[in-house]
Amino acid sequence: MKHKRFKMSTLLLFFLGLTSIQAQTMYLHKNNGTQDEYYLSNVRKMSFSEGNLIVSSKNGQEDKHSLTEIKYLNFNNLITEFHELLPSENAELQLYPNPVKDVLNLKYTIENKEGISIIIHSTDGKTVYFKALDYKADNFQINVSGLPKGIYLLRISNGKAVKSSKFIKL
């Protein structure tokens, strides 16, 4: 329960910070590859309840989205937009434990293991970690004990393909 409340509070702060950018459209990207869009001029409020994001429109309609189904949110012209590149290249990424307190383990599969880099972004789009790997291992560990609590996006790339996954730092 405490974990869910922390996650919801972090997402709410993220939304409030992003809405100050005065974007016109909010895009809700889901894990299944679908996308919903909301024109901010039609949104009355966004709220969190019992692990869900509820978007209430000015005409009284409410859309409920489970937080576990949301991959990420973004707004038009926002530079923190992330896209998976070249999905035809086989790339897999596992992060554990998630949520993490001290050491984040990565297990990844990517066809071309040359020039691999690992990047971690905070919810405000800042790069908080970068590491270029000069070896061809399939596992890697990152000490995240120095990062503030929050939600982060980890990206692994070989210059041709990008795979990303979110994790929570406790």
Stockholm file with secondary structure:
# STOCKHOLM 1.0

chainA/1-170         MKHKRFKMSTLLLFFLGLTSIQAQTMYLHKNNGTQDEYYLSNVRKMSFSEGNLIVSSKNGQEDKHSLTEIKYLNFNNLITEFHELLPSENAELQLYPNPVKDVLNLKYTIENKEGISIIIHSTDGKTVYFKALDYKADNFQINVSGLPKGIYLLRISNGKAVKSSKFIKL
#=GR chainA/1-170 SS CHHHHHHHHHHHHHHHHHHTTCCSEEEEEETTSCEEEEEGGGEEEEEEETTEEEEEETTSCEEEEEGGGEEEEEETTCTTCCCCCCTTSCEEEEEESSSBSSEEEEEEEESCCTTCEEEEEETTSCEEEEEECCSCCSEEEEECTTSCSEEEEEEEECSSCEEEEEEEEC
#=GC SS_cons         CHHHHHHHHHHHHHHHHHHTTCCSEEEEEETTSCEEEEEGGGEEEEEEETTEEEEEETTSCEEEEEGGGEEEEEETTCTTCCCCCCTTSCEEEEEESSSBSSEEEEEEEESCCTTCEEEEEETTSCEEEEEECCSCCSEEEEECTTSCSEEEEEEEECSSCEEEEEEEEC
//
